[in-house]
Amino acid sequence: MEESFVSDGTNPPSYGERITVLSMDGGGIRGILPGTILSFLESKLQELDGADARIADYFDVIAGTSTGGLIASMLTAPDENQRPLFMARDIVPFYLQHCPRIFPQSHSTVTRLQTLTGPKYNGKYLRSLIRRMLGARRLHETLTRVVIPTFDIKLLQPTIFSSFVAEMDSSKDALLSDICISTSSAPTYLPAYNFRTHDSDGNEREFHLVDGGVAANNPALLAMKPTGAVFPGGPEEHLASKALQHENYVVISLGTGTSKIEKKYNAKRAARWGILGWLYKEGHSPLVDAFTFASGDMVDLHMSLIFRSIRCEHNYLRIQDDTLSGDTSSTDKATRKNMEALVKIGKELLQKPVSRMNLDNGIFEPVENAGTNEEALTRFAKLLSDERRLRRQRIKNS
């Protein structure tokens, strides 16, 4: 093991060579997949820097949508010692414990009829759990910068909660619990969410929010978007130029799986669907699947083009499984059997080859000589550790 990890809360990007980004898609219970992957990544960081190393210590920005936003908050919200509330290895057990009560399973005809007139779940347990877990912590208190998208149905536009904006606009410095509940309020599954904040002059601001997947189910591009003083705390001119140069970014983007290979919808069947058909068909919501998968793939397509155009493909790692089928592709099938199947899929995903999207057919295909996802994450862990060590040395010498 290398030198012992020391946590002093000082890891400013202005002293480094890279801007490090972690992004996690939305996907309900399929958050088990990125949870499994992050547990492995954190274990490799601990091998390099000691048992106290945490994911938040290595990333300048952590972005998450819906279930990914919850994970981002779990990894970055501070405890009483200003360390993360959760380790990465705690995420999957958290899902196994709580998802059956967030998404209680019922197969009665009455329950199915109720989904036609209201959300499938009342969200009471999820809201109580998040409020109890995150307490009075606000966005500006996270241990590294976070970006969590939502969608305001009153304004019909995205509302992005980010540490960057919270530092300049106190009306966006909301409670982490309010942000997490909002980004998880998936249409048809959970009720929309309303809350209020105040700006520095005491003026009230009201939000009417639903799931961030409506705007950006894959928030990787949002995490790379320069906003104001991108990374305060260093030489601004040097920092601004760095933030606009994509070759300076190192990005790990984690999907929650799709059922593309299953091809469960087709135009012949969809041609007969009305409103109800698009909202609910054989346990799935074709409309929700369409806009969440589409937005996620468009971001991955754009990210892939960015890094290919500057010949820095090795700086971008997208881990996604597009072979889910049946219950494992569900957002809310929170049975013990299905969740354990997702844990198994997550572990198997680590052993699969690094893959990139085929720009013609949208299918993930193995990258020649890139090794497995586990091997790639091990390389990224070394890079992240080296970057952090470089910053610490430069701070010491400054």
C-alpha angles and dihedrals in degrees: 000000000000127000116322116272114252121196114206099146091245116121107126116177091221088077095050142071098233142045106223122210134185119190131183128192128224121255115134114234088003085080081092087081098060088038090060093046094048091051089058093045093050091049090056091049089051091052088055101039109017139274094290094064114118134187092248091060092066108041127075090199131021115190128187139170124208106322087010090055090054091051091048090054093046090054097045108032109106127238124211090284094051092252126121117286091225138033116221090249089061094063100078094045087049090055093045091051101043110026095077088061095041090051106026109193120237130163100184121130090233091057092049091051091050090060088065091063103031145006117305092238130030094224094219096126093045092050093047091047095050094046091049092047099045100030116177096341114135133207095260091058097066114120092237132013116286135194120201121173126211133168124237108217093191093056093030092225139102118271110203118198110204137160088235093061095038089060090059103030117042091194087070092048091094129164110280088230092058091048094049094047090049098049089049097050096108114190112253091012105059134013122264115258133230129193141151136228135180131230125225091276093053095255114149123238123192128205128199104189145178135177116320088227088080087069107022120357087174106045098184095113091049089056090056096047112112110231121184112302092006098200111008118205104063145058100315100208093049091045096048092052091048092052091054094052110083094199087071092063128094110194132187111187118188123198126200097223134265137217097230094130091054091061091202095172132054137176094248092061095036091054088073097048123109127184094300093046093054092047099045132017125156095333095316136089108230092192094052091045091051099053096039096048092042095052092045094051094045090057093047089048091052093045091049092051092049095053095040092051091056093039093242100119089138089066092064123064119181115184113192138147115213095175100081116131140176117357094353090066091055122109095213112021091125100174118137090241094053096044091050088050089054091051088053091048090050091053091047090049089062089059095048120098121266105267138192131199117267101233091215103050103016093235121134112245129186118264113231115250093357096115126213128323088252091055091047092051089050089055091047090049090056091048092049092048092049091048092052092047091050092053093049091050093049091049089051091051096044 
